[in-house]
Amino acid sequence: MTFKQFLIPFCISLSLLVILGCGGSSDPRHKDLVPASGTVFYKGEPIGGATIIFHHEDSSKQGGSTMSEENGTFTLRTFAGLGTYPGNYTVTVSKDKVTYSISEEEIARLEQEGKDVPSPTVESLLPRKYRTKTTSDLKFTIPEKGDKELKIELTD
């Protein structure tokens, strides 16, 4: 599997999670979006580059998602724009390190020659329990006016 073959489906899957089941910004379901932002920590340290997804308990309402900044801060957004819906959420957080056993130049050469590129090693940098909605114990309620001081704390 080439790097592109790995990365493209991953990005498409993540994008579909964000936009699945929602209409455009004129969709009346989006009139109730409220601001939602905060900081994510693991063992007391801010986490940059983490994928954060808020899964709304009401499946008819789209949740919010984002990637944290290097200082751990994040701002949720939906397909319609910044913010998310008020309500109860289960939150998932993940961050992976992808490592190849060969250099980027060698990967490019193999791809150009039409040869298979060795699969990368994918290491989860955060506890796996936070990766899925069914195993995450992170629960948040976004109030009607939003929340700009969300604090997500991950532990082992």
ROKOL-775010 format. One record per residue (C-alpha): residue number from 1; chain; x, y, z. Coordinates in nm, 3 decimals. Layout:
<nulum><seq>NUM</seq><mol>A</mol><c1>X</c1><c2>Y</c2><c3>Z</c3></nulum>
...
//
This chain:
<nulum><seq>1</seq><mol>A</mol><c1>0.000</c1><c2>0.000</c2><c3>0.000</c3></nulum>
<nulum><seq>2</seq><mol>A</mol><c1>0.141</c1><c2>0.339</c2><c3>-0.095</c3></nulum>
<nulum><seq>3</seq><mol>A</mol><c1>0.137</c1><c2>0.639</c2><c3>0.134</c3></nulum>
<nulum><seq>4</seq><mol>A</mol><c1>-0.121</c1><c2>0.802</c2><c3>-0.093</c3></nulum>
<nulum><seq>5</seq><mol>A</mol><c1>-0.336</c1><c2>0.486</c2><c3>-0.083</c3></nulum>
<nulum><seq>6</seq><mol>A</mol><c1>-0.328</c1><c2>0.505</c2><c3>0.299</c3></nulum>
<nulum><seq>7</seq><mol>A</mol><c1>-0.369</c1><c2>0.881</c2><c3>0.341</c3></nulum>
<nulum><seq>8</seq><mol>A</mol><c1>-0.647</c1><c2>0.949</c2><c3>0.089</c3></nulum>
<nulum><seq>9</seq><mol>A</mol><c1>-0.902</c1><c2>0.700</c2><c3>0.235</c3></nulum>
<nulum><seq>10</seq><mol>A</mol><c1>-0.816</c1><c2>0.822</c2><c3>0.587</c3></nulum>
<nulum><seq>11</seq><mol>A</mol><c1>-0.884</c1><c2>1.186</c2><c3>0.492</c3></nulum>
<nulum><seq>12</seq><mol>A</mol><c1>-1.203</c1><c2>1.095</c2><c3>0.307</c3></nulum>
<nulum><seq>13</seq><mol>A</mol><c1>-1.329</c1><c2>0.895</c2><c3>0.606</c3></nulum>
<nulum><seq>14</seq><mol>A</mol><c1>-1.258</c1><c2>1.182</c2><c3>0.844</c3></nulum>
<nulum><seq>15</seq><mol>A</mol><c1>-1.431</c1><c2>1.429</c2><c3>0.612</c3></nulum>
<nulum><seq>16</seq><mol>A</mol><c1>-1.736</c1><c2>1.206</c2><c3>0.583</c3></nulum>
<nulum><seq>17</seq><mol>A</mol><c1>-1.762</c1><c2>1.187</c2><c3>0.962</c3></nulum>
<nulum><seq>18</seq><mol>A</mol><c1>-1.780</c1><c2>1.564</c2><c3>0.968</c3></nulum>
<nulum><seq>19</seq><mol>A</mol><c1>-2.028</c1><c2>1.625</c2><c3>0.686</c3></nulum>
<nulum><seq>20</seq><mol>A</mol><c1>-2.240</c1><c2>1.311</c2><c3>0.677</c3></nulum>
<nulum><seq>21</seq><mol>A</mol><c1>-2.608</c1><c2>1.383</c2><c3>0.696</c3></nulum>
<nulum><seq>22</seq><mol>A</mol><c1>-2.601</c1><c2>1.760</c2><c3>0.691</c3></nulum>
<nulum><seq>23</seq><mol>A</mol><c1>-2.722</c1><c2>2.017</c2><c3>0.443</c3></nulum>
<nulum><seq>24</seq><mol>A</mol><c1>-2.574</c1><c2>2.345</c2><c3>0.334</c3></nulum>
<nulum><seq>25</seq><mol>A</mol><c1>-2.536</c1><c2>2.653</c2><c3>0.551</c3></nulum>
<nulum><seq>26</seq><mol>A</mol><c1>-2.892</c1><c2>2.765</c2><c3>0.464</c3></nulum>
<nulum><seq>27</seq><mol>A</mol><c1>-3.028</c1><c2>2.443</c2><c3>0.617</c3></nulum>
<nulum><seq>28</seq><mol>A</mol><c1>-3.254</c1><c2>2.547</c2><c3>0.909</c3></nulum>
<nulum><seq>29</seq><mol>A</mol><c1>-3.101</c1><c2>2.275</c2><c3>1.126</c3></nulum>
<nulum><seq>30</seq><mol>A</mol><c1>-2.785</c1><c2>2.489</c2><c3>1.147</c3></nulum>
<nulum><seq>31</seq><mol>A</mol><c1>-2.946</c1><c2>2.799</c2><c3>1.297</c3></nulum>
<nulum><seq>32</seq><mol>A</mol><c1>-2.882</c1><c2>2.671</c2><c3>1.650</c3></nulum>
<nulum><seq>33</seq><mol>A</mol><c1>-2.502</c1><c2>2.638</c2><c3>1.628</c3></nulum>
<nulum><seq>34</seq><mol>A</mol><c1>-2.321</c1><c2>2.777</c2><c3>1.933</c3></nulum>
<nulum><seq>35</seq><mol>A</mol><c1>-1.950</c1><c2>2.844</c2><c3>1.993</c3></nulum>
<nulum><seq>36</seq><mol>A</mol><c1>-1.751</c1><c2>2.556</c2><c3>2.141</c3></nulum>
<nulum><seq>37</seq><mol>A</mol><c1>-1.378</c1><c2>2.565</c2><c3>2.204</c3></nulum>
<nulum><seq>38</seq><mol>A</mol><c1>-1.124</c1><c2>2.468</c2><c3>2.466</c3></nulum>
<nulum><seq>39</seq><mol>A</mol><c1>-0.803</c1><c2>2.278</c2><c3>2.532</c3></nulum>
<nulum><seq>40</seq><mol>A</mol><c1>-0.712</c1><c2>1.907</c2><c3>2.525</c3></nulum>
<nulum><seq>41</seq><mol>A</mol><c1>-0.456</c1><c2>1.759</c2><c3>2.767</c3></nulum>
<nulum><seq>42</seq><mol>A</mol><c1>-0.290</c1><c2>1.420</c2><c3>2.816</c3></nulum>
<nulum><seq>43</seq><mol>A</mol><c1>-0.120</c1><c2>1.362</c2><c3>3.151</c3></nulum>
<nulum><seq>44</seq><mol>A</mol><c1>-0.150</c1><c2>1.735</c2><c3>3.219</c3></nulum>
<nulum><seq>45</seq><mol>A</mol><c1>0.028</c1><c2>1.841</c2><c3>2.898</c3></nulum>
<nulum><seq>46</seq><mol>A</mol><c1>-0.147</c1><c2>2.011</c2><c3>2.603</c3></nulum>
<nulum><seq>47</seq><mol>A</mol><c1>-0.179</c1><c2>1.789</c2><c3>2.295</c3></nulum>
<nulum><seq>48</seq><mol>A</mol><c1>-0.121</c1><c2>1.935</c2><c3>1.951</c3></nulum>
<nulum><seq>49</seq><mol>A</mol><c1>-0.235</c1><c2>1.762</c2><c3>1.634</c3></nulum>
<nulum><seq>50</seq><mol>A</mol><c1>-0.508</c1><c2>1.552</c2><c3>1.796</c3></nulum>
<nulum><seq>51</seq><mol>A</mol><c1>-0.830</c1><c2>1.476</c2><c3>1.609</c3></nulum>
<nulum><seq>52</seq><mol>A</mol><c1>-1.128</c1><c2>1.564</c2><c3>1.830</c3></nulum>
<nulum><seq>53</seq><mol>A</mol><c1>-1.484</c1><c2>1.463</c2><c3>1.744</c3></nulum>
<nulum><seq>54</seq><mol>A</mol><c1>-1.794</c1><c2>1.552</c2><c3>1.948</c3></nulum>
<nulum><seq>55</seq><mol>A</mol><c1>-2.069</c1><c2>1.293</c2><c3>1.880</c3></nulum>
<nulum><seq>56</seq><mol>A</mol><c1>-2.412</c1><c2>1.439</c2><c3>1.961</c3></nulum>
<nulum><seq>57</seq><mol>A</mol><c1>-2.646</c1><c2>1.204</c2><c3>2.152</c3></nulum>
<nulum><seq>58</seq><mol>A</mol><c1>-2.925</c1><c2>1.309</c2><c3>1.912</c3></nulum>
<nulum><seq>59</seq><mol>A</mol><c1>-2.828</c1><c2>1.141</c2><c3>1.587</c3></nulum>
<nulum><seq>60</seq><mol>A</mol><c1>-3.034</c1><c2>1.395</c2><c3>1.389</c3></nulum>
<nulum><seq>61</seq><mol>A</mol><c1>-2.792</c1><c2>1.667</c2><c3>1.498</c3></nulum>
<nulum><seq>62</seq><mol>A</mol><c1>-2.443</c1><c2>1.685</c2><c3>1.358</c3></nulum>
<nulum><seq>63</seq><mol>A</mol><c1>-2.159</c1><c2>1.688</c2><c3>1.606</c3></nulum>
<nulum><seq>64</seq><mol>A</mol><c1>-1.850</c1><c2>1.903</c2><c3>1.581</c3></nulum>
<nulum><seq>65</seq><mol>A</mol><c1>-1.493</c1><c2>1.813</c2><c3>1.499</c3></nulum>
<nulum><seq>66</seq><mol>A</mol><c1>-1.150</c1><c2>1.969</c2><c3>1.476</c3></nulum>
<nulum><seq>67</seq><mol>A</mol><c1>-0.777</c1><c2>1.918</c2><c3>1.508</c3></nulum>
<nulum><seq>68</seq><mol>A</mol><c1>-0.602</c1><c2>2.071</c2><c3>1.808</c3></nulum>
<nulum><seq>69</seq><mol>A</mol><c1>-0.337</c1><c2>2.339</c2><c3>1.767</c3></nulum>
<nulum><seq>70</seq><mol>A</mol><c1>0.018</c1><c2>2.279</c2><c3>1.896</c3></nulum>
<nulum><seq>71</seq><mol>A</mol><c1>-0.075</c1><c2>2.440</c2><c3>2.229</c3></nulum>
<nulum><seq>72</seq><mol>A</mol><c1>-0.371</c1><c2>2.201</c2><c3>2.268</c3></nulum>
<nulum><seq>73</seq><mol>A</mol><c1>-0.642</c1><c2>2.457</c2><c3>2.192</c3></nulum>
<nulum><seq>74</seq><mol>A</mol><c1>-0.928</c1><c2>2.372</c2><c3>1.960</c3></nulum>
<nulum><seq>75</seq><mol>A</mol><c1>-1.243</c1><c2>2.523</c2><c3>1.811</c3></nulum>
<nulum><seq>76</seq><mol>A</mol><c1>-1.523</c1><c2>2.292</c2><c3>1.700</c3></nulum>
<nulum><seq>77</seq><mol>A</mol><c1>-1.682</c1><c2>2.331</c2><c3>1.361</c3></nulum>
<nulum><seq>78</seq><mol>A</mol><c1>-1.949</c1><c2>2.162</c2><c3>1.156</c3></nulum>
<nulum><seq>79</seq><mol>A</mol><c1>-2.012</c1><c2>2.159</c2><c3>0.785</c3></nulum>
<nulum><seq>80</seq><mol>A</mol><c1>-2.211</c1><c2>2.481</c2><c3>0.831</c3></nulum>
<nulum><seq>81</seq><mol>A</mol><c1>-1.930</c1><c2>2.667</c2><c3>1.006</c3></nulum>
<nulum><seq>82</seq><mol>A</mol><c1>-1.785</c1><c2>2.735</c2><c3>1.348</c3></nulum>
<nulum><seq>83</seq><mol>A</mol><c1>-1.957</c1><c2>2.587</c2><c3>1.649</c3></nulum>
<nulum><seq>84</seq><mol>A</mol><c1>-2.178</c1><c2>2.292</c2><c3>1.726</c3></nulum>
<nulum><seq>85</seq><mol>A</mol><c1>-2.524</c1><c2>2.224</c2><c3>1.868</c3></nulum>
<nulum><seq>86</seq><mol>A</mol><c1>-2.617</c1><c2>2.253</c2><c3>2.234</c3></nulum>
<nulum><seq>87</seq><mol>A</mol><c1>-2.667</c1><c2>1.915</c2><c3>2.398</c3></nulum>
<nulum><seq>88</seq><mol>A</mol><c1>-2.495</c1><c2>1.607</c2><c3>2.532</c3></nulum>
<nulum><seq>89</seq><mol>A</mol><c1>-2.192</c1><c2>1.456</c2><c3>2.363</c3></nulum>
<nulum><seq>90</seq><mol>A</mol><c1>-1.955</c1><c2>1.164</c2><c3>2.376</c3></nulum>
<nulum><seq>91</seq><mol>A</mol><c1>-1.610</c1><c2>1.281</c2><c3>2.268</c3></nulum>
<nulum><seq>92</seq><mol>A</mol><c1>-1.341</c1><c2>1.085</c2><c3>2.085</c3></nulum>
<nulum><seq>93</seq><mol>A</mol><c1>-0.977</c1><c2>1.193</c2><c3>2.064</c3></nulum>
<nulum><seq>94</seq><mol>A</mol><c1>-0.697</c1><c2>1.032</c2><c3>1.864</c3></nulum>
<nulum><seq>95</seq><mol>A</mol><c1>-0.345</c1><c2>1.107</c2><c3>1.749</c3></nulum>
<nulum><seq>96</seq><mol>A</mol><c1>-0.126</c1><c2>0.870</c2><c3>1.550</c3></nulum>
<nulum><seq>97</seq><mol>A</mol><c1>0.237</c1><c2>0.856</c2><c3>1.450</c3></nulum>
<nulum><seq>98</seq><mol>A</mol><c1>0.288</c1><c2>0.705</c2><c3>1.103</c3></nulum>
<nulum><seq>99</seq><mol>A</mol><c1>0.639</c1><c2>0.572</c2><c3>1.037</c3></nulum>
<nulum><seq>100</seq><mol>A</mol><c1>0.783</c1><c2>0.421</c2><c3>0.722</c3></nulum>
<nulum><seq>101</seq><mol>A</mol><c1>1.080</c1><c2>0.184</c2><c3>0.718</c3></nulum>
<nulum><seq>102</seq><mol>A</mol><c1>1.215</c1><c2>0.364</c2><c3>0.409</c3></nulum>
<nulum><seq>103</seq><mol>A</mol><c1>1.281</c1><c2>0.727</c2><c3>0.318</c3></nulum>
<nulum><seq>104</seq><mol>A</mol><c1>1.037</c1><c2>0.960</c2><c3>0.141</c3></nulum>
<nulum><seq>105</seq><mol>A</mol><c1>1.267</c1><c2>0.954</c2><c3>-0.162</c3></nulum>
<nulum><seq>106</seq><mol>A</mol><c1>1.254</c1><c2>0.574</c2><c3>-0.174</c3></nulum>
<nulum><seq>107</seq><mol>A</mol><c1>0.873</c1><c2>0.585</c2><c3>-0.141</c3></nulum>
<nulum><seq>108</seq><mol>A</mol><c1>0.854</c1><c2>0.830</c2><c3>-0.433</c3></nulum>
<nulum><seq>109</seq><mol>A</mol><c1>1.087</c1><c2>0.611</c2><c3>-0.642</c3></nulum>
<nulum><seq>110</seq><mol>A</mol><c1>0.884</c1><c2>0.295</c2><c3>-0.576</c3></nulum>
<nulum><seq>111</seq><mol>A</mol><c1>0.557</c1><c2>0.473</c2><c3>-0.655</c3></nulum>
<nulum><seq>112</seq><mol>A</mol><c1>0.700</c1><c2>0.614</c2><c3>-0.977</c3></nulum>
<nulum><seq>113</seq><mol>A</mol><c1>0.811</c1><c2>0.265</c2><c3>-1.077</c3></nulum>
<nulum><seq>114</seq><mol>A</mol><c1>0.466</c1><c2>0.129</c2><c3>-0.996</c3></nulum>
<nulum><seq>115</seq><mol>A</mol><c1>0.600</c1><c2>-0.094</c2><c3>-0.720</c3></nulum>
<nulum><seq>116</seq><mol>A</mol><c1>0.445</c1><c2>-0.160</c2><c3>-0.382</c3></nulum>
<nulum><seq>117</seq><mol>A</mol><c1>0.553</c1><c2>0.058</c2><c3>-0.094</c3></nulum>
<nulum><seq>118</seq><mol>A</mol><c1>0.591</c1><c2>-0.119</c2><c3>0.241</c3></nulum>
<nulum><seq>119</seq><mol>A</mol><c1>0.303</c1><c2>-0.048</c2><c3>0.476</c3></nulum>
<nulum><seq>120</seq><mol>A</mol><c1>0.376</c1><c2>0.208</c2><c3>0.745</c3></nulum>
<nulum><seq>121</seq><mol>A</mol><c1>0.374</c1><c2>0.140</c2><c3>1.115</c3></nulum>
<nulum><seq>122</seq><mol>A</mol><c1>0.091</c1><c2>0.328</c2><c3>1.283</c3></nulum>
<nulum><seq>123</seq><mol>A</mol><c1>0.134</c1><c2>0.398</c2><c3>1.654</c3></nulum>
<nulum><seq>124</seq><mol>A</mol><c1>-0.145</c1><c2>0.546</c2><c3>1.863</c3></nulum>
<nulum><seq>125</seq><mol>A</mol><c1>0.004</c1><c2>0.824</c2><c3>2.078</c3></nulum>
<nulum><seq>126</seq><mol>A</mol><c1>-0.299</c1><c2>0.840</c2><c3>2.308</c3></nulum>
<nulum><seq>127</seq><mol>A</mol><c1>-0.485</c1><c2>0.568</c2><c3>2.502</c3></nulum>
<nulum><seq>128</seq><mol>A</mol><c1>-0.699</c1><c2>0.366</c2><c3>2.260</c3></nulum>
<nulum><seq>129</seq><mol>A</mol><c1>-1.011</c1><c2>0.391</c2><c3>2.479</c3></nulum>
<nulum><seq>130</seq><mol>A</mol><c1>-1.060</c1><c2>0.749</c2><c3>2.356</c3></nulum>
<nulum><seq>131</seq><mol>A</mol><c1>-1.057</c1><c2>0.642</c2><c3>1.991</c3></nulum>
<nulum><seq>132</seq><mol>A</mol><c1>-1.419</c1><c2>0.523</c2><c3>1.956</c3></nulum>
<nulum><seq>133</seq><mol>A</mol><c1>-1.756</c1><c2>0.644</c2><c3>2.075</c3></nulum>
<nulum><seq>134</seq><mol>A</mol><c1>-1.834</c1><c2>0.309</c2><c3>2.236</c3></nulum>
<nulum><seq>135</seq><mol>A</mol><c1>-1.518</c1><c2>0.302</c2><c3>2.451</c3></nulum>
<nulum><seq>136</seq><mol>A</mol><c1>-1.464</c1><c2>0.671</c2><c3>2.530</c3></nulum>
<nulum><seq>137</seq><mol>A</mol><c1>-1.574</c1><c2>0.785</c2><c3>2.875</c3></nulum>
<nulum><seq>138</seq><mol>A</mol><c1>-1.550</c1><c2>1.153</c2><c3>2.778</c3></nulum>
<nulum><seq>139</seq><mol>A</mol><c1>-1.895</c1><c2>1.313</c2><c3>2.819</c3></nulum>
<nulum><seq>140</seq><mol>A</mol><c1>-1.968</c1><c2>1.683</c2><c3>2.774</c3></nulum>
<nulum><seq>141</seq><mol>A</mol><c1>-2.275</c1><c2>1.903</c2><c3>2.770</c3></nulum>
<nulum><seq>142</seq><mol>A</mol><c1>-2.268</c1><c2>2.212</c2><c3>2.548</c3></nulum>
<nulum><seq>143</seq><mol>A</mol><c1>-2.510</c1><c2>2.472</c2><c3>2.694</c3></nulum>
<nulum><seq>144</seq><mol>A</mol><c1>-2.750</c1><c2>2.686</c2><c3>2.489</c3></nulum>
<nulum><seq>145</seq><mol>A</mol><c1>-2.502</c1><c2>2.976</c2><c3>2.486</c3></nulum>
<nulum><seq>146</seq><mol>A</mol><c1>-2.203</c1><c2>2.758</c2><c3>2.398</c3></nulum>
<nulum><seq>147</seq><mol>A</mol><c1>-1.882</c1><c2>2.698</c2><c3>2.591</c3></nulum>
<nulum><seq>148</seq><mol>A</mol><c1>-1.542</c1><c2>2.850</c2><c3>2.510</c3></nulum>
<nulum><seq>149</seq><mol>A</mol><c1>-1.362</c1><c2>2.691</c2><c3>2.807</c3></nulum>
<nulum><seq>150</seq><mol>A</mol><c1>-1.398</c1><c2>2.318</c2><c3>2.743</c3></nulum>
<nulum><seq>151</seq><mol>A</mol><c1>-1.123</c1><c2>2.118</c2><c3>2.907</c3></nulum>
<nulum><seq>152</seq><mol>A</mol><c1>-1.063</c1><c2>1.765</c2><c3>2.778</c3></nulum>
<nulum><seq>153</seq><mol>A</mol><c1>-0.832</c1><c2>1.569</c2><c3>3.009</c3></nulum>
<nulum><seq>154</seq><mol>A</mol><c1>-0.708</c1><c2>1.228</c2><c3>2.896</c3></nulum>
<nulum><seq>155</seq><mol>A</mol><c1>-0.559</c1><c2>0.975</c2><c3>3.134</c3></nulum>
<nulum><seq>156</seq><mol>A</mol><c1>-0.423</c1><c2>0.622</c2><c3>3.102</c3></nulum>
//
